[in-house]
């Protein structure tokens, strides 16, 4: 079964907004692109499902161009804190259930949440956290922060994990859990791709695992 197509609106086509738009389109979703800058609209009109030039600070204009079936609105108005706050307020009053907004700093993020944002993101801060996580763990292949004290990491299987079934490693008692495995070698019973972990599975040191757990415990694992 294919991924269910959803309808999104991206308001503000700066670097963040355009990246979100392209990522959504690659996943097969419908995307309405809105910006007050005609040049930005022309830049995405051949990629977006629909691209509209509009003064998004005017609620009546926003209501006129905004479809009723939007699953989520993404607001990426960059450093214009007043505009992003106003648009977030408009969307909340219009009854949009999911509103994701780019914030400039913690104070701006707090204001956005107060006026109706359901999720606030700071792209530079999140990118920096990701990079620092990789730098701090030289054996890590990838790093995904979930909260201040919880994350997921992608690593090659430690040699000590490859001797017995996962269930017998007592990883949960050590503050971590293998979530998924990517088999390094294709075989008759193991695909060379990601799959959910089987507690009775015996891993190979060449395999790659996605491990969830506390930041402290995972930092110790990759030191």
N, C-alpha and C positions, 0 to 999 in steps of 0.2 A: 504494500500500500504506500503511495507517495505522500509526501509531506502536505498537510492541509494548507492551502494558500490563505493568507490573511491580508487585510488591507491596512496600510500604514500611511501616516502623513509625516513628512519631514519639513519642519518649518525653520528656515535659515540654512543656506547652502554654502557656509564657510567650509573649512577643512573637515571639521567634525561632521557636519551635516551631510556633506557629499560622500564621505567615507561610509556613513551609516546607510545612506541611500543605495550605494553600490553593493554593500554587503546584503541588504535586504533583497535587492533585485537578483543577486546571484543565487539566493535561496528560493527564488520563484514567487516572491510575494508582489502584490500590487503596491505601488508607492506613489502617492501624491506629493509633489515637491512644491513648496511655497516659499517665495522670497520677494522682497520689495525691489531687488536689483535685477533689471532686465538682462544684463550680461550674464548673471549667474543662471537665470532661467534658460537662456539660450544655450548655455553650456551643458545643461542636463536634459533638455527637452526631448532628445532622441533616445535617452535611456530610461527616464522615468515613465511610469504609466501615464501620468498627466503632470504637466508643469505649469504653474499659475503664478503670475506676478500679482502681488497684492500687498496692501498696507496691513500687515498682520497686527499692528497696534490698535486697529479699529475693529471692535468686536463685531459690528454689523457686517463688515467686509469679510471677516473670518468666518462668520456663520454662513455667509452666502456661498463661499467656495468650499466649505468643509462638508464632506459627505457624512451621512448618518451611520454608515457601517464601519467606521474606522476602528480597528482593533487597538491601535496604540498611536499616540502622537509623540514625535521626538522633536524637541526644541533645541536648536543649536545656533543661538544668536551671539556666540562668542563673548566678547567683553562688554557687550551692551546689556548691563545688568537690569536696567530699567525696562527695556523692551522684553527680555526673557521673563522677567517677573510678571509683567502685564499680560503677556501672551499666556503664560501658565495660569494666571487668574481667569482669563477669558475661557480657556479650555475647560477648567474645572467647573465654571458656571454653566458651560454648555453641556456638561454631563459626560465628558470624555472620561472613560474609566481608567485608562492607563496613560500617564503623562510622564515621559522621561525627559529630563532637562539637563543641559550642560551648565555646570556652575563654575564660577571663577575662583571662589575661595569658600572656606567653611561658613562664614557669615552669610554669604549669598545662598549657599546650600540650605541653610536653616530657614531663610526667608522663603525660598522656593517650596520647601516642604510645608510651610505654614499656609501658603496660598493655594496648594493643591497638587504639587508634584508627587507622583507615586514612587518615583526613583530619581535620584540626583547623581550625576556622574561628573568626575573631574578627569578628563582624558589624560592630561599631562601627569597628574599625580598617580593615576592607576598604571600608566605606562612605566613610570619611574619605579613603582613598587614591584612591578613584574621584572624589570631589568635588575634591580637590586637583589631580588630573590635569586635570580640566576647567578649573579656574581658571587653571592654569599655561599652558594653551593656548587662548587666546580664540577661535581659529578651529575648535576641535574641537567636533564634535557629540556624541561620546561617547568614553569612555576605559575600557579594560579591562586592568588590570594582570595580568600572567601570573606574573611573578617580579620580583625586585628590579631586574633590568636588561633585562627584555623585556616588551613590551606590545602591545596592538592599539589603534588609534584609528580613529574614523569621522570623515571630513572631506569637504568638497567637493573636487573634483578641482582641483589647482593648475593655473593657466593653462599653465605650462610643460610639463605632462604631456599636454596635449590636442592636441599637434601631430603626433604620430607613434605608431605601434603601441607598446604597452606593452613588448614584447620589446626594443625599441630604446632604451628609456630607461635601461637598465643600473641599475635600482633595487637589485637584489641587491648590486651592487658598492658601493652607497652605504648598505648595512646595513639595507635595508627591502624589503618585498615586498607588492604589492597582492594581497589574498586574494579579495575579492569586490567586485562593483560593483552599485549600485542605479541603474538608468537613470532619469533625471528625466522623460523624455518617452517615451511609448509609441509605438513605430513598428512597421513591418512585420517588422523583424528583431531588435528589441530590446524586451523586456518592460520595463514600468515597475515593476520589482521587483528584489530581490536575485538575482544569479546568479554562479556561479563565473567567475573572470576567464579570458578568452581572451588568450593572449600576443599575438595579432595584432589585438586590439581597439584601436580609436582612441577614446578617451574624450572626452566633452563636459565643459566646465567646469561645467555644471549637474548632472552626475552626482555621486553620493556613493560613496566607496570605503572599504573596510575595509582598513587597512594594518597589517601586522605588522612588528616590528623592534625594534632596541635602543632603550631609553628615550632615550639620548643623541641618536641620530640622529633619532628622531621628534620630540623636543623642538625640535631645530634646524629641522625641517620646518615646525612650526606657530608658530615665534617671529614 
